[in-house]
């Protein structure tokens, strides 16, 4: 069957749930995949998913992939807090989104639904609760990831000014099961399983990955130009979240709260140690800034627009813990496991 919808980022953490939610609802789509990437979770969707090769950094490949496409869900992004990845993130997230917008305009595609981030909003450490109306940071974002997402944000709305119909969702920290060995939030359960006892003193917003998928599809169906939605089920301290995660995998709770001044002193030392050892640093300036910050978000858009409640974070943590325990029983290599889709 012919697909008029293209999904980018379908092989990623959030992309897995987006792709499977689309297929479960009987929506045929094409998935943009880089040559040589692992596509097993997309191939299992059968006729609902057509794989098309392309790369956000290769505009000509995007033009080919957009043939016959009217709508794009842009969920592809590079997420990293390693200092050596800053240029790559800007190239993929910022320049890659610019390429996609340009080629959509060239191909005559009509609508772009963009998976943004609260990192692109005007959030202030220790300030008021951030709302979806808090657009455009008044200060330079404090991490390379946030700067790259802000660069992408500008390109998306530039595309809207040039004729695309645009909608955007802004999730806070996204929780759920997936690739336990990767760098996304499923790794929190892996670390809890090793008995990590340290927690940062910051606070953040959290949302179930399945609510993110539902939020994106909601904006897809509303077809409202300039539609925007902030997704955040709850604001929690990292201590409370990590304590709950530890309990979900029968691990010992974290007991030492590392103050900001200490992680500020440690990250330069850890950077030097990692450089000498040839391994990625465990603490970076970006992780220090992100995890010690005190952010809070107003996620009331989602229930107001959908009429549905968020999945409680306690349920997300518990279900993800069970998925991790299943993976651990399957072998030391921790194969990916996933949460069931929401009805």
C-alpha positions as a Markdown table, in Angstrom:
| # | Residue | x | y | z |
|---|---|---|---|---|
| 1 | Unk | 0.0 | 0.0 | 0.0 |
| 2 | Unk | 1.2 | 3.5 | -0.8 |
| 3 | Unk | 2.5 | 5.6 | 2.1 |
| 4 | Unk | 2.0 | 9.3 | 2.2 |
| 5 | Unk | 3.5 | 9.6 | 5.7 |
| 6 | Unk | 7.3 | 9.5 | 6.4 |
| 7 | Unk | 8.8 | 8.9 | 9.8 |
| 8 | Unk | 12.4 | 9.8 | 10.6 |
| 9 | Unk | 14.1 | 8.3 | 13.7 |
| 10 | Unk | 12.1 | 5.1 | 13.6 |
| 11 | Unk | 15.1 | 3.0 | 14.7 |
| 12 | Unk | 15.5 | 5.1 | 17.9 |
| 13 | Unk | 14.1 | 4.9 | 21.4 |
| 14 | Unk | 11.0 | 7.1 | 20.9 |
| 15 | Unk | 10.8 | 6.1 | 17.2 |
| 16 | Unk | 10.2 | 2.4 | 18.2 |
| 17 | Unk | 7.0 | 3.4 | 20.0 |
| 18 | Unk | 5.9 | 5.8 | 17.3 |
| 19 | Unk | 6.4 | 3.3 | 14.6 |
| 20 | Unk | 4.6 | 0.5 | 16.4 |
| 21 | Unk | 1.7 | 2.9 | 17.5 |
| 22 | Unk | 1.2 | 3.9 | 13.8 |
| 23 | Unk | 1.2 | 0.3 | 12.7 |
| 24 | Unk | -1.2 | -0.8 | 15.5 |
| 25 | Unk | -3.7 | 1.9 | 14.3 |
| 26 | Unk | -3.4 | 0.7 | 10.7 |
| 27 | Unk | -1.6 | 3.7 | 9.3 |
| 28 | Unk | 0.9 | 2.8 | 6.5 |
| 29 | Unk | 4.1 | 4.8 | 6.6 |
| 30 | Unk | 7.6 | 5.0 | 5.2 |
| 31 | Unk | 10.5 | 5.0 | 7.6 |
| 32 | Unk | 13.7 | 6.9 | 6.7 |
| 33 | Unk | 16.7 | 4.7 | 7.6 |
| 34 | Unk | 20.4 | 5.3 | 7.1 |
| 35 | Unk | 22.2 | 2.7 | 4.9 |
| 36 | Unk | 23.4 | -0.2 | 7.1 |
| 37 | Unk | 21.3 | 0.7 | 10.1 |
| 38 | Unk | 19.6 | -2.0 | 12.2 |
| 39 | Unk | 16.0 | -2.1 | 11.0 |
| 40 | Unk | 14.7 | -5.3 | 12.6 |
| 41 | Unk | 12.1 | -3.6 | 14.8 |
| 42 | Unk | 10.7 | -1.8 | 11.7 |
| 43 | Unk | 10.8 | -4.8 | 9.4 |
| 44 | Unk | 8.6 | -6.7 | 11.9 |
| 45 | Unk | 5.8 | -4.3 | 11.1 |
| 46 | Unk | 5.3 | -5.9 | 7.7 |
| 47 | Unk | 3.2 | -4.1 | 5.2 |
| 48 | Unk | 2.5 | -1.1 | 7.4 |
| 49 | Unk | 6.1 | 0.1 | 7.2 |
| 50 | Unk | 8.1 | 0.7 | 4.0 |
| 51 | Unk | 11.8 | 1.2 | 4.5 |
| 52 | Unk | 13.4 | 4.0 | 2.4 |
| 53 | Unk | 17.1 | 4.8 | 2.6 |
| 54 | Unk | 18.3 | 8.3 | 3.3 |
| 55 | Unk | 20.3 | 10.5 | 5.6 |
| 56 | Unk | 19.5 | 13.9 | 7.1 |
| 57 | Unk | 22.9 | 15.1 | 6.2 |
| 58 | Unk | 22.4 | 14.1 | 2.5 |
| 59 | Unk | 19.8 | 16.5 | 1.0 |
| 60 | Unk | 19.6 | 14.6 | -2.3 |
| 61 | Unk | 18.7 | 11.3 | -0.5 |
| 62 | Unk | 15.9 | 13.2 | 1.4 |
| 63 | Unk | 14.4 | 14.4 | -1.9 |
| 64 | Unk | 14.2 | 10.9 | -3.2 |
| 65 | Unk | 12.6 | 9.7 | 0.1 |
| 66 | Unk | 10.0 | 12.4 | 0.0 |
| 67 | Unk | 8.6 | 11.3 | -3.3 |
| 68 | Unk | 4.8 | 11.0 | -2.9 |
| 69 | Unk | 5.0 | 12.1 | 0.8 |
| 70 | Unk | 2.6 | 14.7 | 2.1 |
| 71 | Unk | 3.3 | 14.5 | 5.8 |
| 72 | Unk | 6.6 | 14.0 | 7.8 |
| 73 | Unk | 6.9 | 13.0 | 11.5 |
| 74 | Unk | 10.5 | 14.2 | 12.3 |
| 75 | Unk | 11.6 | 12.2 | 15.4 |
| 76 | Unk | 15.3 | 11.7 | 14.4 |
| 77 | Unk | 17.8 | 13.3 | 16.7 |
| 78 | Unk | 21.3 | 12.7 | 18.2 |
| 79 | Unk | 21.3 | 12.9 | 22.0 |
| 80 | Unk | 24.6 | 13.1 | 23.8 |
| 81 | Unk | 26.2 | 14.9 | 26.7 |
| 82 | Unk | 29.7 | 13.9 | 25.7 |
| 83 | Unk | 31.9 | 17.0 | 24.8 |
| 84 | Unk | 33.2 | 15.4 | 21.6 |
| 85 | Unk | 29.7 | 15.0 | 20.1 |
| 86 | Unk | 28.8 | 18.7 | 20.0 |
| 87 | Unk | 29.6 | 19.2 | 16.3 |
| 88 | Unk | 28.0 | 16.0 | 15.3 |
| 89 | Unk | 24.8 | 16.9 | 17.2 |
| 90 | Unk | 24.6 | 20.3 | 15.5 |
| 91 | Unk | 25.2 | 18.7 | 12.1 |
| 92 | Unk | 22.4 | 16.1 | 12.6 |
| 93 | Unk | 19.9 | 18.0 | 14.7 |
| 94 | Unk | 20.4 | 21.5 | 13.3 |
| 95 | Unk | 21.7 | 21.2 | 9.8 |
| 96 | Unk | 19.8 | 17.9 | 9.2 |
| 97 | Unk | 16.5 | 19.5 | 10.1 |
| 98 | Unk | 17.3 | 22.4 | 7.8 |
| 99 | Unk | 17.9 | 19.9 | 5.0 |
| 100 | Unk | 14.7 | 18.1 | 5.7 |
| 101 | Unk | 12.7 | 21.4 | 5.7 |
| 102 | Unk | 14.3 | 22.5 | 2.5 |
| 103 | Unk | 13.6 | 19.2 | 0.7 |
| 104 | Unk | 10.0 | 19.1 | 1.9 |
| 105 | Unk | 9.5 | 22.5 | 0.4 |
| 106 | Unk | 11.2 | 21.3 | -2.8 |
| 107 | Unk | 9.2 | 18.1 | -3.0 |
| 108 | Unk | 5.8 | 19.8 | -2.3 |
| 109 | Unk | 5.2 | 18.0 | 1.0 |
| 110 | Unk | 2.6 | 19.8 | 3.1 |
| 111 | Unk | 2.9 | 19.1 | 6.8 |
| 112 | Unk | 5.7 | 18.6 | 9.4 |
| 113 | Unk | 5.1 | 17.2 | 12.9 |
| 114 | Unk | 8.3 | 17.8 | 14.8 |
| 115 | Unk | 9.5 | 16.0 | 18.0 |
| 116 | Unk | 11.2 | 18.9 | 19.7 |
| 117 | Unk | 12.3 | 19.0 | 23.4 |
| 118 | Unk | 11.8 | 21.2 | 26.5 |
| 119 | Unk | 15.5 | 21.9 | 26.1 |
| 120 | Unk | 14.5 | 24.3 | 23.2 |
| 121 | Unk | 12.1 | 26.4 | 25.4 |
| 122 | Unk | 12.9 | 29.3 | 27.7 |
| 123 | Unk | 13.4 | 27.3 | 30.9 |
| 124 | Unk | 15.3 | 28.8 | 33.8 |
| 125 | Unk | 17.1 | 26.8 | 36.4 |
| 126 | Unk | 15.2 | 27.4 | 39.7 |
| 127 | Unk | 12.7 | 29.7 | 37.9 |
| 128 | Unk | 9.0 | 29.4 | 37.3 |
| 129 | Unk | 7.3 | 26.4 | 35.9 |
| 130 | Unk | 8.0 | 26.2 | 32.1 |
| 131 | Unk | 5.0 | 26.3 | 29.8 |
| 132 | Unk | 4.6 | 25.7 | 26.1 |
| 133 | Unk | 4.2 | 29.5 | 25.7 |
| 134 | Unk | 7.8 | 30.1 | 27.0 |
| 135 | Unk | 9.3 | 30.2 | 23.5 |
| 136 | Unk | 12.8 | 31.1 | 22.4 |
| 137 | Unk | 15.4 | 31.0 | 25.2 |
| 138 | Unk | 16.4 | 34.4 | 26.5 |
| 139 | Unk | 19.8 | 33.0 | 27.4 |
| 140 | Unk | 22.1 | 30.7 | 25.4 |
| 141 | Unk | 21.1 | 27.0 | 26.2 |
| 142 | Unk | 23.6 | 25.5 | 28.6 |
| 143 | Unk | 24.3 | 22.2 | 26.8 |
| 144 | Unk | 25.4 | 21.3 | 23.3 |
| 145 | Unk | 22.3 | 19.1 | 22.9 |
| 146 | Unk | 20.0 | 22.0 | 23.9 |
| 147 | Unk | 21.8 | 24.3 | 21.4 |
| 148 | Unk | 21.4 | 21.8 | 18.6 |
| 149 | Unk | 17.6 | 21.3 | 19.4 |
| 150 | Unk | 17.2 | 25.1 | 19.4 |
| 151 | Unk | 18.9 | 25.3 | 16.0 |
| 152 | Unk | 16.5 | 22.6 | 14.7 |
| 153 | Unk | 13.6 | 24.6 | 16.2 |
| 154 | Unk | 14.5 | 27.7 | 14.3 |
| 155 | Unk | 14.6 | 25.7 | 11.0 |
| 156 | Unk | 11.2 | 24.1 | 11.6 |
| 157 | Unk | 9.5 | 27.4 | 12.1 |
| 158 | Unk | 11.4 | 28.9 | 9.2 |
| 159 | Unk | 9.8 | 26.2 | 7.2 |
| 160 | Unk | 6.4 | 27.2 | 8.5 |
| 161 | Unk | 7.0 | 30.8 | 7.4 |
| 162 | Unk | 7.9 | 29.5 | 4.0 |
| 163 | Unk | 4.7 | 27.4 | 3.5 |
| 164 | Unk | 4.7 | 24.2 | 5.6 |
| 165 | Unk | 2.0 | 23.4 | 8.0 |
| 166 | Unk | 3.9 | 22.7 | 11.3 |
| 167 | Unk | 3.1 | 21.2 | 14.7 |
| 168 | Unk | 5.6 | 20.5 | 17.5 |
| 169 | Unk | 5.7 | 18.5 | 20.7 |
| 170 | Unk | 8.0 | 19.3 | 23.6 |
| 171 | Unk | 8.6 | 16.3 | 25.9 |
| 172 | Unk | 10.4 | 16.5 | 29.1 |
| 173 | Unk | 12.7 | 13.6 | 30.2 |
| 174 | Unk | 11.3 | 10.5 | 28.4 |
| 175 | Unk | 11.1 | 7.2 | 30.4 |
| 176 | Unk | 10.5 | 3.7 | 29.2 |
| 177 | Unk | 12.1 | 0.4 | 28.2 |
| 178 | Unk | 14.3 | -0.2 | 25.1 |
| 179 | Unk | 18.0 | -0.6 | 24.5 |
| 180 | Unk | 19.5 | -1.0 | 28.0 |
| 181 | Unk | 23.0 | -0.6 | 26.7 |
| 182 | Unk | 22.4 | 2.7 | 24.9 |
| 183 | Unk | 22.7 | 6.2 | 26.1 |
| 184 | Unk | 18.9 | 7.0 | 26.4 |
| 185 | Unk | 17.0 | 6.8 | 29.7 |
| 186 | Unk | 16.6 | 3.0 | 29.7 |
| 187 | Unk | 20.3 | 3.1 | 30.8 |
| 188 | Unk | 19.0 | 4.4 | 34.2 |
| 189 | Unk | 17.6 | 1.0 | 35.0 |
| 190 | Unk | 20.9 | -0.7 | 34.0 |
| 191 | Unk | 22.9 | 1.6 | 36.3 |
| 192 | Unk | 20.4 | 1.0 | 39.1 |
| 193 | Unk | 20.9 | -2.7 | 38.6 |
| 194 | Unk | 24.6 | -2.3 | 39.3 |
| 195 | Unk | 23.9 | -0.7 | 42.6 |
| 196 | Unk | 24.8 | 3.0 | 41.9 |
| 197 | Unk | 24.3 | 4.9 | 45.1 |
| 198 | Unk | 24.8 | 8.5 | 44.0 |
| 199 | Unk | 22.1 | 10.9 | 43.0 |
| 200 | Unk | 22.2 | 14.5 | 41.8 |
| 201 | Unk | 20.2 | 17.2 | 43.6 |
| 202 | Unk | 18.3 | 18.6 | 40.7 |
| 203 | Unk | 14.7 | 18.2 | 39.6 |
| 204 | Unk | 13.1 | 17.6 | 36.2 |
| 205 | Unk | 9.9 | 16.7 | 34.4 |
| 206 | Unk | 9.3 | 13.1 | 33.3 |
| 207 | Unk | 6.9 | 11.5 | 30.8 |
| 208 | Unk | 6.2 | 8.0 | 29.6 |
| 209 | Unk | 7.5 | 7.2 | 26.1 |
| 210 | Unk | 4.1 | 5.9 | 25.1 |
| 211 | Unk | 2.5 | 9.2 | 26.0 |
| 212 | Unk | 5.0 | 10.9 | 23.7 |
| 213 | Unk | 3.9 | 8.6 | 20.8 |
| 214 | Unk | 0.3 | 9.4 | 21.5 |
| 215 | Unk | 1.0 | 13.1 | 21.7 |
| 216 | Unk | 2.7 | 13.1 | 18.3 |
| 217 | Unk | -0.2 | 11.2 | 16.7 |
| 218 | Unk | -2.7 | 13.6 | 18.4 |
| 219 | Unk | -1.1 | 16.5 | 16.7 |
| 220 | Unk | -0.9 | 14.5 | 13.4 |
| 221 | Unk | -4.6 | 14.0 | 13.5 |
| 222 | Unk | -5.6 | 17.5 | 14.6 |
| 223 | Unk | -3.9 | 19.0 | 11.5 |
| 224 | Unk | -3.8 | 22.5 | 13.1 |
| 225 | Unk | -1.0 | 24.8 | 11.8 |
| 226 | Unk | 1.3 | 26.1 | 14.5 |
| 227 | Unk | 0.0 | 23.4 | 16.9 |
| 228 | Unk | 2.2 | 22.9 | 20.0 |
| 229 | Unk | 2.1 | 20.6 | 23.0 |
| 230 | Unk | 4.4 | 20.3 | 26.1 |
| 231 | Unk | 4.4 | 16.7 | 27.4 |
| 232 | Unk | 5.3 | 16.2 | 31.1 |
| 233 | Unk | 3.4 | 13.9 | 33.5 |
| 234 | Unk | 5.2 | 14.9 | 36.7 |
| 235 | Unk | 8.0 | 17.0 | 38.2 |
| 236 | Unk | 10.3 | 14.9 | 40.5 |
| 237 | Unk | 13.6 | 15.1 | 42.1 |
| 238 | Unk | 16.3 | 12.8 | 40.7 |
| 239 | Unk | 16.5 | 11.3 | 44.2 |
| 240 | Unk | 12.9 | 10.2 | 44.1 |
| 241 | Unk | 13.0 | 9.0 | 40.6 |
| 242 | Unk | 16.3 | 7.0 | 41.1 |
| 243 | Unk | 15.0 | 5.5 | 44.3 |
| 244 | Unk | 11.9 | 4.3 | 42.5 |
| 245 | Unk | 14.0 | 2.9 | 39.7 |
| 246 | Unk | 16.2 | 1.0 | 42.1 |
| 247 | Unk | 13.2 | -0.5 | 43.8 |
| 248 | Unk | 11.8 | -1.6 | 40.4 |
| 249 | Unk | 14.9 | -3.8 | 39.9 |
| 250 | Unk | 15.3 | -4.9 | 43.5 |
| 251 | Unk | 18.4 | -2.7 | 43.9 |
| 252 | Unk | 19.6 | -0.7 | 46.8 |
| 253 | Unk | 18.4 | 2.9 | 46.8 |
| 254 | Unk | 20.8 | 5.8 | 46.2 |
| 255 | Unk | 22.1 | 7.2 | 49.5 |
| 256 | Unk | 24.5 | 10.0 | 48.6 |
| 257 | Unk | 23.3 | 13.3 | 47.2 |
| 258 | Unk | 26.1 | 14.9 | 45.2 |
| 259 | Unk | 25.9 | 18.7 | 45.5 |
| 260 | Unk | 26.4 | 20.9 | 42.5 |
| 261 | Unk | 29.7 | 22.3 | 43.8 |
| 262 | Unk | 31.1 | 18.7 | 44.0 |
| 263 | Unk | 30.1 | 17.6 | 40.5 |
| 264 | Unk | 31.4 | 21.0 | 39.2 |
| 265 | Unk | 34.8 | 20.1 | 40.7 |
| 266 | Unk | 34.7 | 16.4 | 39.6 |
| 267 | Unk | 33.8 | 16.8 | 35.9 |
| 268 | Unk | 37.2 | 18.4 | 34.9 |
| 269 | Unk | 39.1 | 15.7 | 36.8 |
| 270 | Unk | 36.9 | 13.0 | 35.2 |
| 271 | Unk | 37.5 | 14.5 | 31.8 |
| 272 | Unk | 41.3 | 14.2 | 32.2 |
| 273 | Unk | 41.0 | 10.6 | 33.6 |
| 274 | Unk | 38.9 | 9.6 | 30.6 |
| 275 | Unk | 41.2 | 11.2 | 28.1 |
| 276 | Unk | 44.2 | 9.4 | 29.5 |
| 277 | Unk | 42.3 | 6.1 | 29.7 |
| 278 | Unk | 40.7 | 6.5 | 26.2 |
| 279 | Unk | 37.2 | 6.0 | 27.6 |
| 280 | Unk | 34.1 | 8.3 | 27.7 |
| 281 | Unk | 33.9 | 10.4 | 30.8 |
| 282 | Unk | 31.2 | 9.3 | 33.4 |
| 283 | Unk | 30.6 | 13.0 | 34.4 |
| 284 | Unk | 30.8 | 15.8 | 31.9 |
| 285 | Unk | 30.1 | 19.5 | 32.2 |
| 286 | Unk | 26.8 | 18.9 | 30.3 |
| 287 | Unk | 25.6 | 16.1 | 32.6 |
| 288 | Unk | 26.6 | 18.3 | 35.7 |
| 289 | Unk | 24.5 | 21.2 | 34.3 |
| 290 | Unk | 21.6 | 19.0 | 33.3 |
| 291 | Unk | 21.2 | 16.8 | 36.4 |
| 292 | Unk | 21.9 | 19.5 | 39.0 |
| 293 | Unk | 19.4 | 22.0 | 37.4 |
| 294 | Unk | 16.0 | 22.6 | 39.0 |
| 295 | Unk | 13.5 | 22.6 | 36.2 |
| 296 | Unk | 9.7 | 22.1 | 36.3 |
| 297 | Unk | 7.2 | 21.9 | 33.5 |
| 298 | Unk | 3.4 | 22.5 | 32.9 |
| 299 | Unk | 2.2 | 19.4 | 30.9 |
| 300 | Unk | -1.5 | 20.3 | 31.1 |
| 301 | Unk | -1.7 | 20.6 | 27.3 |
| 302 | Unk | -1.9 | 16.9 | 26.8 |
| 303 | Unk | -4.9 | 16.0 | 28.9 |
| 304 | Unk | -6.7 | 19.1 | 27.7 |
| 305 | Unk | -6.2 | 18.3 | 24.0 |
| 306 | Unk | -6.6 | 14.5 | 24.2 |
| 307 | Unk | -9.1 | 14.0 | 27.1 |
| 308 | Unk | -6.7 | 11.3 | 28.4 |
| 309 | Unk | -4.6 | 11.2 | 31.5 |
| 310 | Unk | -0.9 | 10.7 | 31.5 |
| 311 | Unk | 0.5 | 7.3 | 32.4 |
| 312 | Unk | 1.6 | 7.8 | 36.1 |
| 313 | Unk | 5.3 | 7.8 | 36.3 |
| 314 | Unk | 5.1 | 5.2 | 39.1 |
| 315 | Unk | 3.5 | 2.8 | 36.6 |
| 316 | Unk | 6.1 | 3.7 | 34.0 |
| 317 | Unk | 9.0 | 3.0 | 36.4 |
| 318 | Unk | 7.4 | -0.3 | 37.6 |
| 319 | Unk | 6.7 | -1.6 | 34.1 |
| 320 | Unk | 10.1 | -0.6 | 32.8 |
| 321 | Unk | 11.7 | -2.3 | 35.8 |
| 322 | Unk | 9.9 | -5.6 | 34.9 |
| 323 | Unk | 11.0 | -5.2 | 31.3 |
| 324 | Unk | 14.6 | -4.8 | 32.5 |
| 325 | Unk | 14.3 | -7.8 | 34.8 |
| 326 | Unk | 13.1 | -9.9 | 31.8 |
| 327 | Unk | 16.0 | -8.7 | 29.7 |
| 328 | Unk | 18.4 | -9.6 | 32.5 |
| 329 | Unk | 17.0 | -13.1 | 32.7 |
| 330 | Unk | 17.5 | -13.5 | 28.9 |
| 331 | Unk | 21.3 | -13.1 | 29.3 |
| 332 | Unk | 24.1 | -10.9 | 30.3 |
| 333 | Unk | 24.1 | -9.1 | 27.0 |
| 334 | Unk | 20.8 | -7.4 | 28.0 |
| 335 | Unk | 18.8 | -7.7 | 24.8 |
| 336 | Unk | 16.3 | -4.8 | 24.2 |
| 337 | Unk | 12.8 | -5.3 | 25.7 |
| 338 | Unk | 9.9 | -2.9 | 25.3 |
| 339 | Unk | 6.7 | -1.8 | 27.1 |
| 340 | Unk | 3.3 | -2.9 | 25.7 |
| 341 | Unk | 1.5 | -0.3 | 23.7 |
| 342 | Unk | -1.4 | 1.6 | 25.3 |
| 343 | Unk | -4.9 | 0.9 | 24.2 |
